Amino acid sequence: MHMRFVFLTLGYHPDKPGGAYRYVAEVAGKLVRAGAEVYAVYPGEAPRDEDEDREGVKLRRFADAKGFFAANWIVENARAEARVREIAADPKPTLWVVTHAFFGRCSARLGKPYVSLFTGPWAQEYLFSRAGRQAGLFDRLLQQVVAIGMRRVERRTLQRSARVLTISDYYVSQLPSWHPGFSRPVRMISGGVDLERFSPPAERHALRTRWGLASNEKLLLSVRRLDPRMGLAMLVRAFRSVPDHADARLWIAGMGSQKEALAALIRETRQEHRIKLLGFVPEEDLAGLYGAADCTIAPSLALEGFGLVLVESLACGTPVLGADSGAISEILKPLDPSLLFPSGSEAQLGSLLAELLQNPLKLPGRERCREYCARHFSWDRPARGFQTAFNELVLA
């Protein structure tokens, strides 16, 4: 039976950076290679609709709206609906996949059964992204009103789904607390990593030299969106507590709203000579950066649904230290429980960094990291989750 999948998403990797968009792109590519017809419908930068076939995936972009959020929401849902109806005009058996509650209005008006791919709680992420910002009483009240609206839209979107597919047991357990009374079937389909693109470097010494690292330098790496919930400010402060290791370096890769605040904190703690903000790292350089690092750090404070950067690093043979927040424990604990530290604990993170810089042999070896990742985190499992949903919901 010919399978067709249509993903309605807010972005598509690498057009727009972000773990959720990479997830959709990876799954879409895997399904195409398995013989399926796959569409991704999402907002683009051009002022008009654009069509593109990319590695077999049929991309259908519509113009991104500019302006106030509520107006954008209505306009973009209408534009998305028009693009989706173009596809629906061909009555092939199709699994419609809504990857974000932003498109709840479109999915309801389309009038077709769909599944939801849940990759994070909309309202909670919105509020966390604004944590620590200077805001007056009116702005704080407005944020709460917006969050209430997001929760309602997300709950309706999920509740209308034929099934919810999600990426971790953490999300499965938390959905009822975020949406009391939620009753739709939920299946965990996990995440994955491209084991060909992310692999241990053949010549690691030469690779480190190209990145400008001396042989004695220990590189700690964090690849994260620069956002308050990622715990990067805590990481910068914790790194200050290991002054005895002059050969230690901390590089932070990524973009986001916290960039200026992190730069100011680095200056304030007088660590400009040891900490570097790399900004956006191109896709073609990312695997090499993981491979050059001695350890990757994921200090997330909350709402970590999977953490693609964790499995990408492990696939490159580089061990990961992670906060016991969200789904990070699900990934790291089976490999080595000592890789985890209490979320939000600057003191314990600092102690762990000092200990591991003193004795790097306590970290799991590079071959062990790679083997563990290859055994547990290919993209086959998520792709099978969508294929199963097609068979059970479309062909039933």
LOKOLMAR-276757 format. One line per 8 residues: number of its first residue (from 1); their letters; for each residue x, y, z of N, C-alpha, C. Coordinates in pm, whole numbers, padded with zeros to 5 digits, m for minus. Example, Ala and Ser with C-alpha at 12.3 -4.5 7.8 and 13.67 -1.06 7.14 Angstrom:
<tizas>
1) AS) 01319,m00569,00780,01230,m00450,00780,01320,m00330,00780; 01285,m00225,00708,01367,m00106,00714,01290,00003,00787
</tizas>
This chain:
<tizas>
1) MHMRFVFL) 00085,m00119,00000,00000,00000,00000,00088,00124,00000; 00062,00217,m00094,00138,00342,m00101,00103,00430,00019; 00205,00479,00087,00184,00565,00204,00212,00711,00168; 00126,00800,00216,00151,00943,00202,00140,01009,00339; 00239,01094,00371,00243,01166,00498,00253,01315,00468; 00175,01394,00541,00183,01540,00528,00209,01597,00667; 00326,01662,00682,00364,01725,00808,00334,01874,00801; 00252,01920,00893,00223,02063,00906,00310,02115,01020
9) TLGYHPDK) 00409,02198,00988,00513,02233,01084,00547,02382,01077; 00603,02434,01184,00642,02576,01187,00777,02600,01120; 00851,02494,01091,00980,02512,01026,01033,02378,00978; 01141,02387,00900,01201,02266,00843,01351,02287,00839; 01423,02190,00892,01569,02201,00898,01630,02179,00759; 01733,02256,00718,01801,02362,00794,01748,02501,00766; 01632,02512,00698,01577,02645,00672,01561,02725,00800; 01521,02654,00906,01503,02717,01036,01567,02626,01141
17) PGGAYRYV) 01662,02679,01221,01728,02593,01320,01635,02559,01435; 01657,02443,01494,01576,02400,01608,01559,02250,01607; 01559,02190,01727,01550,02046,01738,01423,01989,01679; 01309,02057,01700,01182,02006,01648,01182,02004,01495; 01245,02104,01433,01247,02111,01287,01345,02008,01230; 01455,01984,01300,01546,01878,01257,01476,01742,01266; 01398,01724,01373,01327,01597,01393,01235,01569,01273; 01156,01669,01235,01064,01651,01123,01141,01620,00995
25) AEVAGKLV) 01249,01692,00970,01326,01671,00847,01388,01531,00844; 01440,01486,00958,01501,01353,00963,01397,01243,00941; 01283,01254,01007,01178,01153,00992,01123,01155,00849; 01102,01275,00795,01051,01286,00658,01146,01218,00560; 01276,01243,00575,01374,01181,00487,01375,01030,00501; 01364,00981,00624,01363,00837,00648,01241,00773,00582; 01126,00837,00592,01004,00782,00532,01014,00781,00379; 01073,00886,00322,01092,00888,00176,01180,00773,00132
33) RAGAEVYA) 01288,00749,00205,01379,00639,00169,01313,00503,00185; 01207,00497,00266,01132,00373,00281,01024,00358,00175; 01014,00455,00083,00920,00444,m00028,00794,00526,m00016; 00781,00608,00090,00660,00687,00111,00666,00819,00034; 00551,00877,00011,00539,01012,m00043,00522,01106,00077; 00606,01208,00086,00608,01292,00206,00605,01440,00167; 00517,01515,00233,00509,01660,00219,00542,01726,00353; 00602,01843,00347,00617,01930,00465,00563,02066,00428
41) VYPGEAPR) 00464,02112,00503,00399,02240,00480,00438,02333,00594; 00497,02449,00561,00548,02536,00667,00568,02678,00615; 00576,02778,00705,00596,02917,00662,00738,02941,00614; 00751,03016,00505,00881,03053,00450,00899,03204,00452; 01018,03248,00412,01051,03390,00414,00999,03464,00293; 00978,03394,00182,00934,03460,00060,00791,03512,00075; 00756,03620,00005,00621,03677,00018,00515,03601,m00061; 00549,03485,m00111,00452,03406,m00190,00476,03257,m00163
49) DEDEDREG) 00382,03175,m00209,00397,03030,m00195,00518,02983,m00277; 00587,02884,m00221,00702,02826,m00292,00695,02674,m00282; 00729,02606,m00392,00737,02460,m00394,00881,02419,m00418; 00923,02315,m00347,01059,02262,m00365,01057,02113,m00333; 01128,02037,m00412,01153,01897,m00379,01296,01887,m00329; 01313,01839,m00206,01445,01833,m00145,01469,01691,m00095; 01559,01621,m00161,01593,01484,m00125,01468,01397,m00115; 01376,01422,m00207,01254,01341,m00214,01136,01394,m00135
57) VKLRRFAD) 01161,01486,m00042,01053,01544,00038,00995,01665,m00037; 00863,01670,m00047,00797,01778,m00119,00766,01892,m00022; 00843,01998,m00033,00827,02113,00056,00727,02210,m00006; 00629,02249,00074,00527,02343,00030,00523,02459,00131; 00590,02569,00094,00599,02683,00183,00490,02785,00151; 00450,02858,00255,00359,02971,00239,00421,03092,00307; 00374,03211,00274,00436,03334,00323,00416,03348,00474; 00524,03375,00544,00520,03399,00688,00457,03535,00714
65) AKGFFAAN) 00359,03542,00803,00294,03669,00835,00382,03752,00927; 00375,03882,00913,00453,03974,00996,00355,04066,01069; 00365,04072,01200,00277,04160,01275,00242,04103,01411; 00129,04146,01466,00086,04105,01598,00052,03957,01599; 00084,03889,01711,00075,03744,01717,m00063,03691,01679; m00169,03747,01737,m00304,03694,01713,m00342,03703,01566; m00308,03817,01503,m00337,03832,01361,m00254,03735,01278; m00127,03720,01315,m00041,03625,01245,m00099,03484,01252
73) WIVENARA) m00147,03448,01369,m00200,03314,01391,m00315,03286,01294; m00407,03379,01282,m00522,03361,01192,m00477,03355,01047; m00389,03450,01008,m00343,03457,00868,m00265,03332,00830; m00170,03291,00915,m00086,03178,00880,m00164,03047,00879; m00261,03033,00966,m00345,02914,00962,m00426,02909,00832; m00473,03024,00786,m00548,03028,00661,m00458,02993,00543; m00336,03046,00544,m00243,03015,00435,m00202,02868,00437; m00181,02816,00557,m00147,02673,00569,m00262,02587,00519
81) EARVREIA) m00385,02627,00554,m00502,02550,00510,m00511,02545,00360; m00483,02658,00294,m00489,02661,00147,m00388,02565,00086; m00267,02561,00143,m00164,02471,00091,m00199,02325,00117; m00255,02297,00235,m00292,02160,00267,m00406,02112,00178; m00500,02201,00149,m00612,02162,00063,m00565,02131,m00080; m00458,02195,m00124,m00402,02160,m00255,m00359,02013,m00257; m00298,01970,m00149,m00252,01832,m00141,m00372,01738,m00126; m00469,01780,m00043,m00586,01695,m00017,m00674,01676,m00141
89) ADPKPTLW) m00657,01762,m00242,m00737,01747,m00364,m00707,01615,m00434; m00588,01561,m00410,m00554,01427,m00458,m00591,01329,m00347; m00695,01249,m00364,m00750,01171,m00252,m00674,01043,m00220; m00543,01050,m00215,m00465,00933,m00174,m00479,00911,m00024; m00469,00786,00021,m00467,00761,00165,m00350,00836,00229; m00379,00916,00331,m00280,01008,00386,m00287,01010,00537; m00169,01012,00601,m00161,01042,00743,m00123,01188,00757; m00216,01267,00811,m00192,01409,00834,m00129,01426,00972
97) VVTHAFFG) m00018,01499,00979,00058,01512,01103,00069,01659,01139; 00009,01696,01252,00018,01833,01305,00130,01835,01408; 00236,01909,01380,00354,01904,01468,00357,02015,01571; 00260,02105,01567,00255,02212,01667,00112,02262,01679; 00073,02294,01804,m00063,02341,01828,m00092,02474,01762; 00010,02546,01718,m00011,02670,01642,m00107,02646,01527; m00105,02526,01470,m00190,02496,01355,m00320,02426,01396; m00361,02443,01521,m00486,02383,01565,m00605,02433,01486
105) RCSARLGK) m00607,02560,01453,m00719,02617,01376,m00725,02554,01238; m00612,02541,01172,m00607,02481,01039,m00651,02335,01044; m00599,02259,01142,m00632,02117,01149,m00780,02094,01176; m00841,02183,01255,m00984,02169,01283,m01068,02199,01159; m01029,02300,01083,m01106,02340,00964,m01087,02243,00848; m00974,02171,00849,m00950,02077,00739,m01051,01964,00739; m01094,01923,00858,m01198,01821,00868,m01151,01681,00838; m01022,01654,00856,m00969,01520,00833,m00903,01468,00960
113) PYVSLFTG) m00908,01338,00984,m00839,01283,01102,m00689,01309,01091; m00628,01337,01203,m00484,01365,01204,m00423,01313,01334; m00291,01300,01331,m00217,01271,01453,m00138,01396,01491; m00112,01410,01621,m00028,01519,01669,00109,01464,01705; 00212,01534,01660,00348,01506,01704,00379,01608,01814; 00391,01560,01937,00410,01651,02051,00559,01657,02084; 00618,01776,02063,00761,01795,02090,00786,01903,02195; 00682,01943,02267,00703,02039,02375,00576,02114,02409
121) PWAQEYLF) 00559,02151,02538,00439,02224,02580,00450,02372,02544; 00359,02417,02461,00365,02551,02403,00367,02659,02511; 00273,02658,02603,00261,02765,02703,00380,02766,02798; 00420,02649,02845,00532,02643,02940,00661,02693,02876; 00685,02657,02751,00806,02703,02683,00800,02855,02661; 00682,02905,02628,00666,03050,02609,00699,03125,02738; 00644,03081,02850,00669,03151,02977,00815,03139,03019; 00874,03023,02998,01014,03005,03038,01105,03094,02954
129) SRAGRQAG) 01071,03112,02826,01155,03194,02738,01157,03340,02782; 01055,03379,02859,01048,03517,02906,01094,03533,03051; 01136,03424,03112,01182,03429,03250,01308,03515,03258; 01313,03600,03359,01430,03682,03380,01431,03812,03303; 01339,03829,03207,01333,03956,03134,01268,04063,03220; 01312,04185,03199,01248,04298,03266,01110,04320,03204; 01008,04319,03287,00871,04338,03236,00786,04403,03343; 00703,04497,03301,00612,04563,03393,00492,04475,03425
137) LFDRLLQQ) 00406,04524,03513,00289,04446,03556,00199,04413,03438; 00176,04511,03349,00087,04487,03235,00144,04376,03147; 00275,04382,03118,00336,04280,03032,00329,04142,03096; 00350,04137,03229,00343,04006,03296,00202,03949,03291; 00104,04034,03310,m00035,03989,03300,m00068,03944,03158; m00019,04020,03060,m00043,03983,02920,00019,03848,02888; 00141,03822,02940,00205,03693,02918,00121,03579,02975; 00061,03601,03091,m00023,03496,03150,m00148,03472,03066
145) VVAIGMRR) m00206,03579,03013,m00324,03565,02927,m00288,03488,02801; m00174,03524,02740,m00129,03454,02620,m00106,03306,02650; m00044,03277,02764,m00016,03137,02801,m00145,03058,02820; m00247,03121,02880,m00376,03053,02896,m00434,03018,02759; m00426,03113,02665,m00475,03087,02531,m00399,02974,02463; m00267,02973,02480,m00186,02866,02421,m00224,02730,02476; m00244,02723,02608,m00283,02595,02669,m00416,02546,02613; m00511,02636,02600,m00642,02596,02549,m00634,02546,02406
153) VERRTLQR) m00560,02619,02322,m00546,02578,02182,m00475,02444,02173; m00367,02428,02252,m00292,02303,02248,m00378,02186,02296; m00452,02207,02404,m00535,02098,02456,m00640,02056,02353; m00705,02153,02288,m00806,02120,02187,m00742,02046,02070; m00625,02093,02028,m00557,02030,01915,m00522,01885,01947; m00466,01862,02066,m00430,01727,02105,m00554,01639,02124; m00658,01696,02184,m00778,01618,02214,m00851,01576,02088; m00838,01657,01981,m00903,01622,01854,m00822,01518,01775
161) SARVLTIS) m00699,01492,01817,m00612,01401,01743,m00664,01258,01751; m00642,01185,01645,m00670,01041,01651,m00570,00972,01742; m00449,01028,01748,m00343,00973,01833,m00237,01081,01852; m00169,01077,01965,m00056,01166,01991,00071,01082,01989; 00166,01124,01907,00298,01062,01903,00395,01158,01971; 00479,01108,02059,00571,01197,02128,00707,01131,02141; 00805,01209,02190,00946,01172,02172,01013,01120,02297; 00942,01115,02410,01006,01064,02533,00900,01018,02632
169) DYYVSQLP) 00942,00931,02723,00854,00890,02831,00823,01007,02924; 00916,01100,02934,00893,01221,03015,00769,01296,02965; 00757,01314,02835,00640,01383,02782,00513,01300,02802; 00523,01170,02789,00406,01085,02813,00356,01105,02955; 00447,01108,03052,00407,01121,03192,00358,01261,03226; 00410,01364,03156,00375,01501,03191,00249,01553,03122; 00212,01495,03012,00095,01547,02939,m00029,01561,03026; m00062,01462,03112,m00182,01479,03196,m00172,01594,03295
177) SWHPGFSR) m00052,01628,03339,m00039,01740,03432,m00048,01874,03359; 00000,01879,03236,m00011,02002,03158,m00153,02021,03106; m00223,01910,03080,m00359,01918,03026,m00448,01820,03103; m00494,01858,03223,m00579,01770,03303,m00702,01725,03224; m00734,01598,03235,m00847,01544,03162,m00815,01498,03022; m00691,01519,02978,m00651,01475,02845,m00668,01323,02833; m00728,01278,02721,m00765,01136,02716,m00732,01065,02585; m00655,01129,02498,m00625,01064,02371,m00513,00962,02386
185) PVRMISGG) m00508,00859,02298,m00397,00763,02305,m00263,00830,02277; m00161,00795,02354,m00027,00854,02338,00073,00741,02318; 00158,00756,02218,00265,00657,02195,00399,00728,02189; 00497,00671,02258,00632,00725,02257,00710,00660,02143; 00763,00744,02052,00836,00691,01936,00983,00732,01939; 01026,00803,02042,01166,00838,02065,01219,00932,01957; 01351,00954,01961,01420,01035,01862,01535,00955,01805; 01618,01018,01725,01726,00945,01663,01840,01036,01622
193) VDLERFSP) 01934,00979,01549,02049,01053,01501,02095,00990,01369; 02143,01072,01280,02199,01025,01153,02339,00973,01182; 02353,00840,01186,02479,00778,01227,02588,00787,01122; 02553,00827,01001,02655,00851,00899,02709,00992,00910; 02620,01088,00926,02664,01227,00936,02737,01253,01067; 02687,01193,01175,02748,01212,01306,02824,01085,01343; 02954,01090,01328,03039,00974,01352,03173,01020,01407; 03247,00932,01475,03377,00972,01532,03474,01015,01423
201) PAERHALR) 03552,01119,01447,03647,01167,01345,03759,01066,01324; 03801,01054,01198,03911,00962,01166,04044,01014,01220; 04063,01146,01213,04188,01208,01259,04153,01317,01360; 04132,01276,01483,04083,01372,01583,04187,01480,01614; 04315,01444,01620,04418,01543,01651,04420,01653,01544; 04415,01612,01418,04414,01710,01309,04287,01795,01313; 04177,01732,01348,04051,01806,01359,04060,01913,01467; 04113,01878,01583,04127,01974,01692,04221,02088,01652
209) TRWGLASN) 04324,02056,01578,04416,02160,01531,04344,02259,01441; 04256,02208,01354,04180,02298,01266,04088,02389,01345; 04040,02343,01460,03957,02427,01545,04041,02520,01634; 04172,02514,01622,04259,02602,01697,04285,02558,01840; 04271,02429,01867,04290,02377,02002,04430,02320,02017; 04497,02357,02126,04627,02299,02158,04608,02157,02212; 04712,02076,02203,04702,01937,02243,04667,01920,02390; 04706,02017,02473,04681,02004,02617,04548,02063,02660
217) EKLLLSVR) 04477,02128,02570,04353,02195,02607,04238,02095,02612; 04153,02111,02713,04033,02029,02729,03912,02113,02688; 03841,02065,02589,03728,02141,02537,03596,02086,02590; 03524,02169,02664,03388,02141,02706,03296,02218,02611; 03193,02152,02563,03108,02209,02459,02962,02203,02500; 02888,02309,02469,02742,02306,02485,02680,02361,02359; 02598,02280,02293,02527,02321,02172,02380,02335,02210; 02335,02457,02221,02202,02485,02276,02144,02611,02215
225) RLDPRMGL) 02013,02622,02212,01952,02750,02187,01980,02840,02307; 02017,02964,02283,02052,03054,02393,01923,03108,02455; 01870,03029,02545,01739,03052,02604,01749,03023,02753; 01676,03096,02840,01692,03076,02985,01674,02933,03032; 01584,02856,02972,01560,02722,03024,01673,02624,02994; 01768,02665,02910,01880,02577,02876,01988,02574,02983; 01981,02662,03084,02075,02658,03196,02215,02705,03163; 02232,02783,03059,02366,02823,03016,02429,02925,03110
233) AMLVRAFR) 02350,03013,03169,02406,03107,03266,02462,03032,03386; 02392,02929,03431,02441,02847,03541,02571,02778,03501; 02580,02731,03377,02701,02664,03328,02819,02761,03331; 02798,02884,03287,02906,02984,03288,02954,03008,03431; 02859,03022,03524,02898,03046,03664,02968,02924,03723; 02920,02803,03689,02982,02680,03741,03124,02665,03688; 03147,02704,03564,03280,02692,03505,03381,02781,03577; 03332,02889,03635,03419,02978,03712,03479,02907,03833
241) SVPDHADA) 03413,02802,03881,03458,02734,04003,03568,02632,03976; 03619,02624,03853,03729,02532,03823,03850,02611,03773; 03898,02709,03851,04008,02796,03804,04142,02726,03796; 04158,02610,03863,04288,02543,03863,04321,02480,03728; 04223,02473,03639,04246,02408,03509,04257,02515,03401; 04379,02569,03390,04401,02677,03293,04387,02628,03149; 04398,02496,03129,04388,02441,02995,04245,02406,02956; 04148,02435,03042,04008,02404,03012,03944,02517,02933
249) RLWIAGMG) 03863,02480,02834,03791,02576,02751,03643,02536,02748; 03558,02636,02748,03414,02614,02734,03366,02691,02613; 03313,02619,02515,03257,02681,02396,03107,02655,02395; 03030,02760,02367,02884,02751,02361,02841,02787,02220; 02776,02692,02153,02731,02711,02015,02581,02729,02013; 02533,02826,01936,02390,02847,01923,02354,02994,01918; 02229,03018,01883,02176,03153,01877,02053,03161,01967; 02014,03282,02005,01894,03297,02086,01891,03428,02161
257) SQKEALAA) 01782,03448,02234,01756,03576,02301,01851,03606,02415; 01921,03504,02466,02007,03523,02582,02152,03557,02544; 02179,03579,02418,02317,03598,02372,02386,03712,02444; 02323,03829,02447,02388,03945,02509,02404,03926,02658; 02304,03865,02723,02314,03843,02867,02428,03746,02900; 02447,03644,02817,02556,03550,02841,02691,03617,02818; 02701,03698,02713,02826,03769,02687,02861,03860,02804; 02761,03928,02860,02784,04016,02975,02828,03936,03097
265) LIRETRQE) 02767,03819,03118,02803,03736,03232,02947,03684,03219; 02987,03649,03098,03124,03604,03076,03223,03714,03110; 03190,03837,03069,03278,03951,03104,03277,03976,03254; 03161,03969,03313,03147,03995,03457,03228,03895,03539; 03231,03771,03495,03306,03667,03569,03451,03656,03521; 03491,03746,03431,03630,03755,03384,03679,03623,03324; 03595,03568,03236,03631,03440,03175,03641,03449,03022; 03662,03571,02970,03669,03588,02825,03778,03502,02763
273) HRIKLLGF) 03886,03475,02837,03997,03397,02783,03967,03247,02782; 03861,03204,02851,03831,03060,02862,03698,03022,02799; 03607,03115,02786,03473,03084,02735,03451,03158,02604; 03399,03087,02506,03374,03146,02375,03230,03117,02332; 03161,03223,02288,03029,03206,02227,03050,03193,02077; 03021,03076,02023,03049,03049,01882,02942,03102,01789; 02821,03132,01841,02711,03167,01754,02662,03046,01676; 02601,03072,01562,02547,02962,01480,02660,02883,01417
281) VPEEDLAG) 02656,02751,01432,02755,02662,01371,02690,02595,01250; 02745,02612,01130,02684,02552,01011,02672,02401,01024; 02574,02348,00958,02546,02204,00964,02668,02121,00930; 02742,02164,00828,02856,02083,00783,02971,02082,00884; 02970,02175,00980,03077,02182,01080,03040,02118,01214; 02912,02083,01231,02864,02043,01363,02926,01911,01410; 02929,01812,01325,02986,01683,01365,03132,01697,01403; 03206,01779,01328,03346,01801,01359,03365,01870,01493
289) LYGAADCT) 03275,01960,01527,03283,02028,01655,03260,01930,01770; 03158,01845,01755,03138,01741,01857,03262,01653,01870; 03318,01612,01756,03432,01523,01758,03555,01584,01821; 03570,01716,01809,03685,01785,01867,03673,01800,02018; 03551,01800,02069,03528,01825,02212,03565,01702,02295; 03603,01729,02420,03629,01621,02516,03502,01580,02589; 03407,01672,02597,03281,01643,02665,03179,01748,02622; 03055,01706,02608,02944,01797,02580,02860,01809,02706
297) IAPSLALE) 02803,01929,02728,02726,01954,02849,02587,02002,02812; 02486,01941,02873,02346,01980,02853,02287,02016,02989; 02296,02144,03030,02255,02184,03165,02110,02230,03176; 02021,02176,03095,01884,02224,03088,01816,02230,03225; 01738,02334,03245,01667,02353,03372,01529,02288,03371; 01467,02278,03254,01330,02225,03250,01290,02193,03107; 01187,02110,03095,01113,02086,02970,01197,02024,02860; 01303,01952,02893,01384,01887,02789,01312,01762,02743
305) GFGLVLVE) 01263,01765,02620,01180,01656,02572,01257,01539,02516; 01374,01566,02459,01459,01456,02409,01605,01499,02413; 01640,01599,02334,01778,01645,02331,01857,01581,02220; 01831,01624,02095,01905,01569,01982,02054,01591,01995; 02093,01703,02058,02236,01731,02070,02306,01624,02154; 02235,01560,02247,02296,01456,02328,02335,01337,02242; 02240,01290,02161,02268,01170,02082,02362,01201,01965; 02358,01324,01914,02454,01363,01811,02596,01358,01866
313) SLACGTPV) 02615,01410,01987,02747,01408,02049,02793,01264,02075; 02705,01182,02132,02741,01043,02159,02774,00968,02031; 02702,00996,01923,02730,00929,01796,02869,00964,01745; 02918,01083,01780,03052,01125,01742,03158,01076,01841; 03115,00998,01941,03206,00942,02038,03237,01031,02156; 03167,01143,02168,03196,01239,02274,03095,01224,02387; 03141,01195,02509,03048,01177,02622,02975,01306,02657; 02864,01292,02726,02777,01405,02759,02750,01408,02909
321) LGADSGAI) 02764,01525,02969,02714,01550,03104,02579,01618,03091; 02479,01571,03166,02347,01629,03152,02276,01647,03284; 02195,01752,03292,02110,01772,03408,02002,01665,03410; 01962,01624,03530,01856,01523,03541,01720,01590,03522; 01705,01657,03408,01586,01733,03376,01517,01672,03256; 01386,01651,03268,01311,01600,03154,01362,01466,03107; 01382,01454,02976,01418,01326,02916,01568,01301,02912; 01649,01394,02962,01794,01373,02958,01833,01247,03033
329) SEILKPLD) 01767,01222,03146,01796,01100,03223,01768,00975,03142; 01662,00977,03060,01628,00860,02979,01742,00824,02884; 01813,00925,02836,01921,00901,02740,02050,00861,02810; 02087,00934,02916,02220,00917,02975,02229,00810,03084; 02122,00790,03160,02131,00698,03274,02167,00556,03232; 02109,00501,03126,02149,00365,03088,02296,00354,03046; 02352,00463,02994,02493,00463,02955,02583,00470,03077; 02555,00567,03167,02636,00584,03288,02566,00685,03379
337) PSLLFPSG) 02509,00642,03491,02436,00734,03580,02523,00849,03632; 02655,00830,03636,02742,00936,03688,02752,01056,03593; 02696,01044,03472,02696,01155,03378,02591,01259,03414; 02502,01228,03507,02392,01317,03544,02427,01400,03666; 02376,01523,03670,02390,01608,03788,02255,01674,03815; 02229,01715,03938,02098,01773,03971,02071,01901,03892; 01957,01905,03829,01920,02022,03751,01919,02149,03837; 01981,02254,03788,01982,02382,03858,02087,02395,03964
345) SEAQLGSL) 02167,02292,03989,02268,02297,04096,02402,02342,04039; 02430,02469,04053,02557,02525,04007,02674,02461,04080; 02659,02442,04211,02769,02388,04292,02804,02246,04248; 02702,02162,04229,02730,02023,04193,02782,02010,04051; 02735,02096,03962,02790,02096,03827,02937,02138,03831; 02969,02242,03907,03107,02287,03918,03197,02178,03973; 03150,02107,04076,03229,01999,04134,03251,01886,04034; 03147,01854,03957,03159,01747,03859,03256,01786,03748
353) LAELLQNP) 03252,01911,03703,03345,01957,03601,03489,01948,03651; 03511,01994,03775,03646,01989,03832,03695,01846,03843; 03607,01756,03885,03645,01616,03903,03683,01552,03770; 03603,01579,03666,03628,01516,03538,03747,01577,03465; 03771,01706,03486,03891,01766,03428,04016,01709,03493; 04004,01677,03622,04116,01617,03694,04139,01472,03652; 04029,01402,03624,04038,01259,03590,03943,01227,03474; 03984,01259,03351,03896,01235,03235,03862,01088,03214
361) LKLPGRER) 03939,00996,03270,03912,00854,03250,03782,00809,03314; 03725,00893,03401,03596,00858,03460,03482,00867,03358; 03506,00937,03249,03405,00946,03145,03404,00817,03063; 03287,00777,03013,03284,00660,02924,03366,00686,02799; 03433,00583,02749,03518,00598,02632,03441,00630,02506; 03514,00679,02407,03450,00724,02284,03385,00608,02208; 03448,00492,02206,03387,00377,02139,03259,00334,02209; 03261,00337,02340,03142,00297,02416,03026,00393,02390
369) CREYCARH) 03054,00523,02384,02950,00622,02356,02888,00597,02218; 02973,00576,02121,02926,00553,01984,02842,00426,01976; 02891,00318,02036,02821,00190,02028,02684,00199,02096; 02678,00266,02210,02552,00281,02283,02451,00359,02197; 02497,00467,02137,02407,00550,02056,02358,00473,01934; 02449,00402,01867,02412,00328,01747,02309,00219,01780; 02317,00163,01899,02227,00054,01937,02087,00105,01970; 02077,00228,02020,01948,00273,02074,01882,00388,01998
377) FSWDRPAR) 01956,00463,01916,01900,00589,01866,01917,00608,01716; 01873,00512,01637,01864,00537,01493,01727,00600,01465; 01709,00652,01343,01580,00711,01306,01478,00604,01265; 01518,00476,01269,01425,00370,01231,01302,00367,01322; 01324,00383,01453,01212,00371,01546,01107,00482,01525; 01145,00611,01517,01042,00711,01489,00971,00687,01357; 01046,00649,01253,00982,00624,01123,00881,00510,01134; 00918,00404,01207,00822,00293,01225,00698,00341,01301
385) GFQTAFNE) 00716,00434,01393,00600,00486,01466,00499,00552,01374; 00547,00628,01275,00456,00692,01180,00397,00589,01084; 00478,00491,01042,00425,00388,00954,00316,00306,01024; 00337,00277,01151,00236,00203,01228,00107,00285,01239; 00123,00415,01267,00006,00502,01278,m00071,00504,01145; 00000,00507,01034,m00066,00504,00902,m00146,00375,00886; m00083,00263,00918,m00150,00135,00900,m00273,00121,00989; m00263,00170,01112,m00371,00151,01209,m00482,00255,01196
393) LVLA) m00448,00376,01148,m00548,00483,01144,m00601,00511,01004; m00515,00498,00903,m00557,00529,00767,m00617,00406,00699; m00554,00291,00720,m00602,00169,00654,m00707,00094,00732; m00732,00137,00856,m00828,00065,00941,m00968,00074,00883
</tizas>
